[in-house]
Amino acid sequence: MKHQGIALATLALAALTTGLASAAEKAGDKPAADKPAMEKCFGVALAGKNDCKAGAGTSCAGTSKVDYQGNSWKNVPAGTCVSIKTPKGMGSLMAKS
């Protein structure tokens, strides 16, 4: 009877470990080192394509009203923001008025 309890506990532990590994694979989580560094870049998003914060009267992602709205931002790879050229000027790391 004692061996049966140990066998069941071992089987349960193996199932739990396998389940956790499978869940992590399905989630597609990458270690932080594999994810590229990103930064907020203001004034580069097209209307309705911002990632968040589009000024007064808006809530978040997809709420900018005009192309290149200065107070809305888009996540871009770190170090690229200020080199993005738009018809209204360059991208900015700070909100434009």
C-alpha beads as a LAMMPS data file, in Angstrom:
LAMMPS data file: protein, C-alpha beads

97 atoms
96 bonds

1 atom types
1 bond types

-500.0 500.0 xlo xhi
-500.0 500.0 ylo yhi
-500.0 500.0 zlo zhi

Masses

1 110.0

Atoms # bond

1 1 1 0.000 0.000 0.000
2 1 1 2.876 2.375 0.824
3 1 1 4.461 1.828 -2.620
4 1 1 1.165 2.632 -4.308
5 1 1 1.010 6.028 -2.545
6 1 1 4.577 6.863 -3.583
7 1 1 3.827 5.844 -7.171
8 1 1 0.728 8.047 -7.269
9 1 1 2.617 11.013 -5.829
10 1 1 5.408 10.547 -8.370
11 1 1 2.897 10.312 -11.232
12 1 1 1.084 13.453 -10.054
13 1 1 4.342 15.394 -9.801
14 1 1 5.371 14.302 -13.302
15 1 1 1.996 15.348 -14.726
16 1 1 2.189 18.740 -13.022
17 1 1 5.720 19.379 -14.311
18 1 1 4.752 18.389 -17.859
19 1 1 1.653 20.579 -17.714
20 1 1 3.603 23.634 -16.579
21 1 1 6.198 23.182 -19.332
22 1 1 3.466 22.794 -21.933
23 1 1 1.639 25.912 -20.724
24 1 1 4.819 27.977 -20.938
25 1 1 5.419 26.825 -24.524
26 1 1 1.853 27.635 -25.572
27 1 1 2.013 31.089 -24.019
28 1 1 4.951 31.858 -26.274
29 1 1 6.680 33.717 -23.482
30 1 1 10.184 34.682 -24.448
31 1 1 12.805 35.520 -21.876
32 1 1 13.223 39.279 -21.445
33 1 1 16.656 39.064 -23.097
34 1 1 15.020 37.849 -26.338
35 1 1 12.560 40.752 -26.553
36 1 1 13.840 43.886 -28.284
37 1 1 13.980 47.039 -26.173
38 1 1 11.179 49.424 -27.093
39 1 1 10.540 53.121 -26.479
40 1 1 7.561 55.459 -26.738
41 1 1 7.790 57.628 -29.836
42 1 1 5.443 60.618 -30.040
43 1 1 4.079 62.101 -33.261
44 1 1 4.639 59.090 -35.550
45 1 1 1.342 57.178 -35.338
46 1 1 -1.344 57.333 -37.982
47 1 1 -4.908 58.199 -36.907
48 1 1 -6.351 55.339 -34.871
49 1 1 -3.042 53.445 -34.854
50 1 1 -1.419 54.826 -31.688
51 1 1 -0.435 52.447 -28.910
52 1 1 -1.783 54.616 -26.097
53 1 1 -2.405 58.152 -24.774
54 1 1 -3.763 60.435 -27.406
55 1 1 -4.476 63.516 -25.331
56 1 1 -7.541 64.884 -23.602
57 1 1 -10.811 63.133 -24.356
58 1 1 -9.183 59.876 -25.431
59 1 1 -8.635 56.697 -23.511
60 1 1 -5.859 54.650 -25.019
61 1 1 -4.784 52.556 -27.997
62 1 1 -6.345 53.401 -31.345
63 1 1 -7.930 56.662 -30.214
64 1 1 -5.788 59.307 -31.934
65 1 1 -7.861 61.477 -34.218
66 1 1 -5.302 62.649 -36.794
67 1 1 -2.143 61.341 -38.408
68 1 1 1.065 62.180 -36.519
69 1 1 -0.800 63.598 -33.509
70 1 1 1.914 65.054 -31.292
71 1 1 0.594 63.777 -27.985
72 1 1 -0.028 60.188 -29.087
73 1 1 2.708 57.587 -29.177
74 1 1 3.702 54.347 -30.821
75 1 1 6.143 51.759 -29.439
76 1 1 9.210 51.557 -31.679
77 1 1 12.559 49.785 -31.315
78 1 1 14.779 51.655 -28.865
79 1 1 17.071 54.164 -30.513
80 1 1 14.969 54.654 -33.660
81 1 1 12.373 57.227 -32.600
82 1 1 14.190 60.464 -33.321
83 1 1 15.216 59.194 -36.765
84 1 1 11.610 58.570 -37.908
85 1 1 10.619 61.278 -40.391
86 1 1 6.970 62.225 -40.903
87 1 1 5.276 64.988 -42.918
88 1 1 5.034 66.887 -39.618
89 1 1 8.679 66.466 -38.608
90 1 1 10.700 63.892 -36.735
91 1 1 9.564 61.495 -34.020
92 1 1 10.058 62.675 -30.445
93 1 1 10.721 60.984 -27.117
94 1 1 8.458 63.591 -25.475
95 1 1 4.917 64.649 -26.344
96 1 1 4.679 67.439 -28.906
97 1 1 2.163 70.246 -28.644

Bonds

1 1 1 2
2 1 2 3
3 1 3 4
4 1 4 5
5 1 5 6
6 1 6 7
7 1 7 8
8 1 8 9
9 1 9 10
10 1 10 11
11 1 11 12
12 1 12 13
13 1 13 14
14 1 14 15
15 1 15 16
16 1 16 17
17 1 17 18
18 1 18 19
19 1 19 20
20 1 20 21
21 1 21 22
22 1 22 23
23 1 23 24
24 1 24 25
25 1 25 26
26 1 26 27
27 1 27 28
28 1 28 29
29 1 29 30
30 1 30 31
31 1 31 32
32 1 32 33
33 1 33 34
34 1 34 35
35 1 35 36
36 1 36 37
37 1 37 38
38 1 38 39
39 1 39 40
40 1 40 41
41 1 41 42
42 1 42 43
43 1 43 44
44 1 44 45
45 1 45 46
46 1 46 47
47 1 47 48
48 1 48 49
49 1 49 50
50 1 50 51
51 1 51 52
52 1 52 53
53 1 53 54
54 1 54 55
55 1 55 56
56 1 56 57
57 1 57 58
58 1 58 59
59 1 59 60
60 1 60 61
61 1 61 62
62 1 62 63
63 1 63 64
64 1 64 65
65 1 65 66
66 1 66 67
67 1 67 68
68 1 68 69
69 1 69 70
70 1 70 71
71 1 71 72
72 1 72 73
73 1 73 74
74 1 74 75
75 1 75 76
76 1 76 77
77 1 77 78
78 1 78 79
79 1 79 80
80 1 80 81
81 1 81 82
82 1 82 83
83 1 83 84
84 1 84 85
85 1 85 86
86 1 86 87
87 1 87 88
88 1 88 89
89 1 89 90
90 1 90 91
91 1 91 92
92 1 92 93
93 1 93 94
94 1 94 95
95 1 95 96
96 1 96 97
